[in-house]
Amino acid sequence: MRQRCVAATGLVLLAACSAGSGRPDAARPDSSIVARAVTDSVAARDSAARDRGGACVSVPRDDWTPANVGAATFVVNRATRGMAARVRWALSPDSGAIIVVEDPAGVEAEAIPDGVLYASERTGRTWRMDSVWSASPSPDWKQVAVGRAVVLRGGEQQAIAASRWQGAARSLAAIAGPQPAITAESLRAHSYPVSGMAVVEGAAATFVADVTRDEREAPLRFVSLDGWRVRWSCDGHDVLIGVRPARVQDDQPAASERRAAVGGGETTSAPAADSIPWVRGPTLDISVPMARGARTLRARGRVISGSANRITVRDSTAAGWSSPRDIGAGVPLAVTRNGRFVLAIAPRSDAKQYESPDHAVVYRVP
C-alpha cells in the first residue's frame, strides 16, 4: 500500500553509497553540526521512551563482514498486478540491509496488495512475502512486520458467501501455523470494502518475520488480526496496527490504530518509532516508459553501472578497478553498503499485453 515517502530527486544520489564510507552521499561543511543535532534528537527520544515505559532501540553499531554469497535474482512482487505500480525502498541506517516494496493499484486507485522483499548483507539472505497491505522493519532492522492481506471478490453475483472466508482463514493459518484467533468468522468480522466499483472485501493478519537469522526460511510469528497499516514502537516491543482503511483507495491511511505486543502479553507505553525514510522510485505503467539512461551507484570497493539496459559491477583491487562483470538486465536504483545487493527495474518475460513490461528485482552479487 502507498505510504508517505521521502521524495527521490536524483535517485542515484539518494540510493548510492560512497566508496569511502558506505554511507549515503550527504556530506556537507556543517555535517558535524547536523550529526550533533541528530544525536541530541535521538538521545532525547530515547530518554522520553525510558520515562514512558520502554527504551528505544536502534541498529547495532558493531563491526561486521558481509556474508559470502552466490549470484541470484529475486523478484519483489510475484503475485499482484494493477494498472500501475510504484516502487519504494529504504536502506537500514548502516546501509547493510534494504527493504523494497512494489505497490500496485487498480482502476481509480483501487486497493491491491503489495509485494515486499528484505535483503541483508550480514547474512546474505533475503526474505519476501506477496499480498501484503503494509510492511515495516523494526527500529533495529532485525524484524519485519507485515499486514498480510486476503481479498475476496463478489464476482458476477456481487456477493461473498460466508463459507468463502474459510479458505481465507486457511491461507493465513498456513503462514505460521494454526492460530485460534484466525477463523472464518473472525476474518469476516474484521473485513472491510476495498473497492468502490464492485463488491470486494479485504482483511488482514499481522505477522512478524525474524530476518536476522542465517536460516533458509525466516521464522514467522502471528501477532494479531488486522494490518491495513503496520509500524513499530521505538522499543521494538509492540506493533502499532492500522485496523482498516479510512476509504477504499489504495493510498488511504488507517481509520484507527491499536497496539499489540509482538511476543504476546502486555504492551509498553513507548512512543512510536520514527517513520521509515522510504525513497519513492519510478512508477511502472505501460503508458509511462521507464527512463533507461546511464546510471552509476557506488558502494564500498564497488561501482555499479547501468547502461543500455544492462547492469555491471567493477571491484576495487590492488591493481585498480577490475573489468566489468555483468549482473543482469535493467536499470539500477539502489545498492547496499558493500554492493552485495542491487535493486533494479528489470524487464518482465511474463508480462501480459495490458501490464507493465517491467518489475522490481533485487540482484545478489558475489
C-alpha positions in Angstrom: 0.0 0.0 0.0 1.1 3.6 -0.6 2.6 5.4 2.4 4.3 8.7 3.0 7.7 8.6 1.4 10.8 10.7 1.0 11.0 12.2 -2.4 13.8 11.0 -4.6 15.1 13.8 -6.6 18.0 12.2 -8.2 17.5 8.5 -7.4 21.1 7.6 -7.8 22.5 10.1 -5.4 20.0 9.1 -2.7 20.5 5.4 -3.1 24.2 5.3 -3.7 26.9 4.8 -1.1 30.2 6.5 -1.1 33.2 4.3 -1.9 35.0 5.5 1.2 32.4 5.1 3.9 29.5 3.1 2.5 27.1 5.8 3.9 24.7 7.8 1.7 26.5 10.7 -0.1 25.3 13.6 2.1 28.4 15.2 3.4 28.3 19.0 3.9 30.6 21.5 5.5 28.3 21.7 8.5 27.9 17.9 8.8 29.3 17.9 12.4 26.5 20.3 13.4 23.9 18.1 11.8 25.4 15.0 13.4 25.2 16.6 16.9 21.6 17.7 16.2 20.6 14.2 15.2 22.5 12.7 18.2 20.8 15.1 20.6 17.4 14.3 19.0 17.9 10.5 19.3 19.1 10.9 22.9 16.1 13.0 23.8 13.7 10.4 22.2 15.4 7.5 24.0 15.2 9.3 27.3 11.5 10.1 26.7 10.9 6.5 25.8 12.5 5.2 29.0 10.4 7.6 31.0 7.2 6.4 29.3 7.9 2.7 29.8 10.4 1.4 27.1 13.9 2.2 25.9 14.2 2.9 22.2 16.4 0.6 20.2 18.5 1.2 17.1 20.6 -0.6 14.6 23.7 -2.1 16.3 26.9 -0.2 15.5 29.1 -3.3 15.8 31.6 -4.1 13.0 30.7 -6.9 10.6 31.8 -8.5 7.4 29.3 -9.2 4.6 28.5 -12.9 4.1 29.9 -14.7 1.2 27.0 -15.0 -1.3 26.3 -16.6 -4.7 24.6 -14.8 -7.6 20.8 -14.8 -7.6 17.9 -12.8 -8.8 14.8 -12.1 -6.6 11.6 -10.7 -7.9 10.0 -8.3 -5.4 6.3 -8.9 -6.3 5.3 -12.3 -7.8 1.5 -12.2 -7.1 -0.4 -9.0 -7.8 -0.6 -6.6 -10.7 -2.6 -3.4 -11.2 -3.0 -0.6 -13.7 0.3 0.8 -12.4 2.7 0.1 -9.6 5.0 2.4 -7.5 8.3 1.1 -6.3 9.8 2.3 -3.0 12.7 1.3 -0.8 14.6 2.1 2.3 18.2 1.3 3.4 19.0 0.5 7.1 20.9 3.2 9.0 24.2 1.3 8.3 23.2 0.6 4.6 23.7 -3.1 5.2 20.1 -4.0 4.5 17.4 -2.9 2.2 13.6 -3.3 2.1 11.7 -2.9 -1.1 8.0 -2.7 -1.8 6.3 -3.0 -5.2 2.9 -1.4 -4.7 0.3 -1.8 -7.4 -3.0 0.0 -7.6 -6.1 -0.7 -9.7 -8.5 1.5 -11.7 -9.4 4.7 -9.8 -6.7 3.7 -7.2 -8.5 0.5 -6.2 -6.6 -1.2 -3.3 -4.4 -4.1 -4.4 -1.9 -5.9 -2.0 1.8 -5.4 -2.4 5.0 -7.5 -2.6 7.8 -6.9 -0.1 11.4 -8.1 -0.1 14.1 -7.6 2.6 17.8 -8.4 2.0 20.8 -8.2 4.4 24.5 -8.3 3.7 25.1 -9.6 7.2 23.6 -13.0 6.4 23.5 -12.8 2.6 19.9 -13.9 2.7 16.6 -12.4 1.6 13.1 -12.7 2.9 10.0 -11.8 0.9 6.2 -12.0 1.0 3.5 -11.4 -1.5 0.0 -10.0 -0.9 0.7 -7.5 2.0 -1.2 -4.3 2.8 1.8 -2.9 4.6 5.3 -3.7 5.7 7.8 -2.1 8.2 11.2 -3.0 9.5 11.7 -2.8 13.3 13.8 0.0 14.7 16.8 -2.3 14.9 16.1 -3.8 11.5 16.1 -7.3 13.0 12.4 -8.0 12.3 9.9 -7.1 9.6 6.2 -6.6 10.4 3.7 -7.2 7.6 -0.1 -6.9 7.3 -0.8 -10.0 5.2 -3.9 -9.4 3.1 -6.7 -11.5 2.0 -9.1 -10.2 -0.7 -12.4 -11.8 -1.8 -14.3 -10.6 -4.8 -18.0 -10.9 -5.2 -17.9 -11.9 -8.9 -21.0 -11.9 -11.1 -23.3 -12.4 -8.1 -21.8 -9.3 -6.4 -21.9 -11.2 -3.1 -19.4 -13.0 -0.9 -20.7 -16.2 0.7 -19.7 -16.7 4.3 -18.2 -20.0 3.5 -15.5 -18.4 1.4 -13.9 -16.9 4.4 -12.9 -20.4 5.5 -10.4 -20.6 2.6 -9.1 -17.1 3.6 -8.6 -18.3 7.1 -6.7 -21.4 6.0 -4.4 -19.3 3.8 -3.4 -17.1 6.7 -3.1 -20.1 9.1 -0.7 -21.8 6.7 1.8 -18.9 7.1 2.7 -19.5 10.7 0.6 -22.5 11.7 -3.0 -22.7 13.0 -4.0 -19.8 15.3 -7.1 -19.7 17.5 -7.7 -16.1 16.5 -7.8 -16.8 12.8 -11.1 -18.2 11.8 -13.6 -17.6 9.0 -15.9 -15.8 11.5 -13.2 -13.5 12.9 -11.9 -12.5 9.5 -15.4 -11.8 8.3 -16.0 -9.7 11.4 -12.7 -7.7 10.7 -13.3 -7.3 7.0 -13.9 -4.0 5.1 -14.6 -3.0 1.5 -11.5 -2.3 -0.7 -13.2 -1.2 -3.9 -15.7 1.5 -4.8 -16.5 -0.2 -8.1 -17.5 -3.7 -7.1 -18.1 -5.9 -4.1 -14.6 -6.7 -2.9 -13.8 -7.4 0.7 -10.4 -7.3 2.4 -9.0 -8.3 5.7 -5.6 -8.9 7.2 -3.4 -10.5 9.9 -0.2 -9.1 11.2 2.9 -11.3 11.2 6.5 -10.6 12.2 9.5 -12.2 10.5 12.8 -12.6 12.2 15.1 -11.7 9.4 18.4 -11.7 11.1 18.8 -15.5 11.4 21.1 -17.2 9.0 18.3 -19.6 8.0 16.7 -20.5 4.7 13.3 -19.5 5.9 12.9 -16.6 8.4 10.8 -17.6 11.4 7.3 -16.1 11.3 5.2 -15.1 14.3 1.5 -14.3 14.3 0.7 -11.1 16.2 -2.9 -10.1 15.7 -5.8 -9.8 13.3 -5.9 -6.6 11.1 -2.9 -4.9 9.4 -4.0 -2.4 6.9 -1.0 -0.4 8.2 1.8 -1.6 10.4 4.5 0.3 12.3 6.6 -0.2 15.4 7.0 1.2 18.9 10.5 2.6 19.3 11.5 -0.1 21.8 10.7 -2.8 19.2 8.3 -4.5 21.7 5.0 -3.6 20.1 3.5 -3.3 16.6 1.0 -0.5 16.0 -1.7 -1.9 13.8 -3.9 0.2 11.5 -7.2 -1.6 11.6 -9.0 -0.6 8.4 -8.7 2.0 5.7 -10.3 5.4 6.1 -11.6 5.0 2.5 -11.4 2.3 -0.2 -8.4 3.8 -2.1 -5.0 2.1 -2.2 -3.2 5.0 -0.5 -5.6 5.7 2.4 -4.3 5.8 6.0 -5.9 3.7 8.7 -9.1 4.9 10.2 -8.0 3.7 13.6 -4.9 2.1 15.2 -4.2 -0.2 18.1 -1.1 -1.7 19.7 -0.2 -5.4 20.1 2.9 -6.9 21.8 5.0 -8.9 19.3 5.6 -11.7 21.8 2.2 -11.5 23.4 1.3 -10.2 26.8 1.3 -6.6 27.9 2.2 -3.7 25.6 4.6 -0.9 26.6 4.0 2.8 26.6 7.0 3.5 24.4 6.3 6.1 21.7 6.1 5.1 18.0 9.3 4.7 16.2 10.5 7.3 13.7 8.9 7.0 10.2 10.8 4.8 7.7 12.7 7.0 5.3 11.1 5.5 2.2 12.5 6.6 -1.1 10.0 6.9 -3.9 11.1 5.1 -7.0 9.6 5.0 -10.5 6.0 4.2 -11.4 5.7 1.1 -13.5 3.0 1.8 -16.1 2.5 0.5 -19.6 1.8 4.1 -20.7 4.9 5.6 -18.9 8.2 4.3 -20.3 10.9 3.7 -17.8 13.8 6.1 -18.2 16.8 4.0 -19.1 19.7 6.5 -19.1 23.2 5.6 -17.8 23.4 5.4 -14.0 26.2 4.8 -11.6 26.0 3.7 -7.9 28.9 3.4 -5.6 29.5 1.1 -2.7 32.5 0.1 -0.6 35.0 -1.0 -3.1 32.5 -1.4 -5.9 30.9 0.6 -8.7 27.6 -0.5 -10.1 26.9 0.8 -13.6 23.7 0.7 -15.7 23.8 1.4 -19.5 21.8 0.1 -22.5 19.5 -1.9 -20.1 22.4 -3.9 -18.7 23.9 -3.7 -15.2 27.6 -4.3 -14.5 29.9 -4.3 -11.4 33.6 -3.4 -11.1 35.6 -4.2 -8.0 38.5 -2.3 -6.5 41.7 -4.3 -6.5 45.3 -3.7 -5.6 45.9 -3.2 -9.3 43.0 -0.9 -9.8 39.4 -1.4 -10.9 38.5 -4.9 -12.3 36.9 -5.4 -15.7 33.1 -5.1 -15.6 31.1 -8.2 -14.7 27.5 -8.5 -15.9 24.9 -8.6 -13.2 21.7 -8.7 -15.3 19.2 -6.7 -17.2 17.6 -3.4 -16.1 18.2 0.0 -14.5 19.9 0.1 -11.1 18.2 2.2 -8.4 19.9 1.4 -5.1 22.8 -0.6 -3.6 23.6 -1.8 -0.1 26.8 -0.9 1.7 29.2 -3.3 0.2 27.4 -3.7 -3.1 26.2 -7.2 -2.4 22.5 -6.4 -3.2 21.4 -4.2 -6.1 17.8 -3.0 -6.5 16.8 -2.6 -10.2 13.9 -2.2 -12.5 14.2 -5.1 -15.0 12.1 -6.3 -18.0 9.4 -9.0 -17.3 9.3 -12.0 -19.5 5.8 -12.9 -18.5 4.1 -9.5 -18.9 0.7 -9.5 -20.5 -0.3 -7.0 -23.2 -2.1 -4.8 -20.7 0.6 -4.9 -18.0 3.8 -3.0 -17.4 6.7 -4.7 -19.2 8.9 -4.0 -16.1 9.1 -5.1 -12.5 11.3 -4.6 -9.4 14.1 -7.1 -8.8 17.0 -7.4 -6.3 20.2 -8.9 -7.6 22.6 -10.6 -5.2 26.1 -10.0 -6.3 29.1 -12.2 -5.2 
